Amino acid sequence: MEFQNTLSYAQNLDSKDSLHKYRDQFYYPKVNGKEVIYFTGNSLGLQPKNSKEYVDEVMRDWAELAVEGHFYADKPWWDYHERLVEPLAKIVGAKTEEVSVMNTLTVNLHLLMVSFYRPTHKRFKILCEEKAFPSDQYMLQSQVRFHGLNPQDTIVEVKKRDGEHSWRTEDIIAKIEEIGDELALLLIGGVNYYNGQVFDMKAITAAGKANGAFVGWDLAHAAGNIELKLHDWEVDFAAWCSYKYMNSGPGNASGIFVHQRYLDRKDIPRFEGWWGTKKETRFLMKPEFDPMANADAWQLSNAPILSVAPYLASLQLFEEVGMKALLEKQKLITAYLEFILKKVDDQVASTFEIITPKERGCQLSVFLHGEGKSLFDYLMKNGVITDWREPNVIRLAPAPFYCSFEDMFRFGEILKAGILSK
Ligand SMILES: Cc1ncc(COP(=O)(O)O)c(C=O)c1O
């Protein structure tokens, strides 16, 4: 497709965009009285306008029904979280029984590691990407220490090659084979938070499993952003947060995936709680734990309804739009943003290097050679919300639900003015 760097061209793309009308379903912060251009859906998605209605419903039921709301609210609380499973299964490519919603992301990864990191004398190593998201690093290190092992001898990081900005699948697979029968677990971020790279989850999962390891994915930057086929790829487990591309609200509930082959089994070690035991007999308050036959077996507590309600509201929009349309727009708008960046780069004889490889979702990470944090500050002051990562990278994520092609054009003009004004 031959793009053009003009307002009318961008507006024409918007007029053909079936998702354009969804802009009105979200709230935008304002800078200088104008709605911002929002590039940080990879960090915290915008608030869908319907989320208040879902939260208000719970508040009203709580006021009017109190404890009776557990069973007699319009959406009873005791199984409220089950309403999220069907839309989520479509988003992550899973069977409904493989998905559950609970806790927050790091908590869930810890809980899943209880089941899927069971080091033995021979097989004890964990493979992850170098400079994984810090919370994942802390999680892995603390799990390893919990098992009485030393992180230095246990955690192996796959590195990028010198001078390259992304990981090569062949290097990851070579590392898996090198570790061989010492490899207990492979756990990587499916989309890297820093460079936006989408890992070849199918190939890497197959290689990990062929070598006898469990394979899990942190899908914080993947869920709702890229196509996932967790069941077909035979991933063992995964977890994601919902407040980035899934617009559920700050710190909101996380989702988990556990492959069908591990469901309805009592022999899997788990940290257990009453919401994981069969719902038919839960309130008989028996001492024996009888796991739910689905991923809910990993649930511990009754669901935080006020956190799950806005997640359900947002998933309703995903149901309406469907991942197919979102993915189509994601590809087009990200390509248009890339084109705009290159045009600005030509015009200012500058300085940008897109470090995101072609395997990407909607995030472009841009290295600003010779431009410091002042450019980021300029963008923020002029209504462009991006985020900054040391040493000199801005991350731009044009989330297809609420970013427009006109936003990309306007961003290019603001960026150019920012560089030229120095
Ligand atoms: C890749 C990745 N993993 C883990 C986390 C931690 O998420 P939480 O604070 O919900 O546990 C984040 C948060 O941004 C993340 O980006």
The ligand as an ORCA input file, in Angstrom:
! r2SCAN-3c Opt
* xyz 0 1
  C       5.742     -8.033     30.600
  C       5.161     -7.748     31.941
  N       5.174     -8.712     32.871
  C       4.697     -8.509     34.112
  C       4.167     -7.284     34.469
  C       3.672     -7.100     35.870
  O       2.302     -6.974     35.933
  P       1.517     -6.881     37.339
  O       1.969     -5.622     38.016
  O       0.074     -6.794     36.939
  O       1.842     -8.089     38.113
  C       4.095     -6.259     33.516
  C       3.515     -4.949     33.866
  O       3.512     -3.998     33.138
  C       4.631     -6.501     32.217
  O       4.642     -5.539     31.299
*
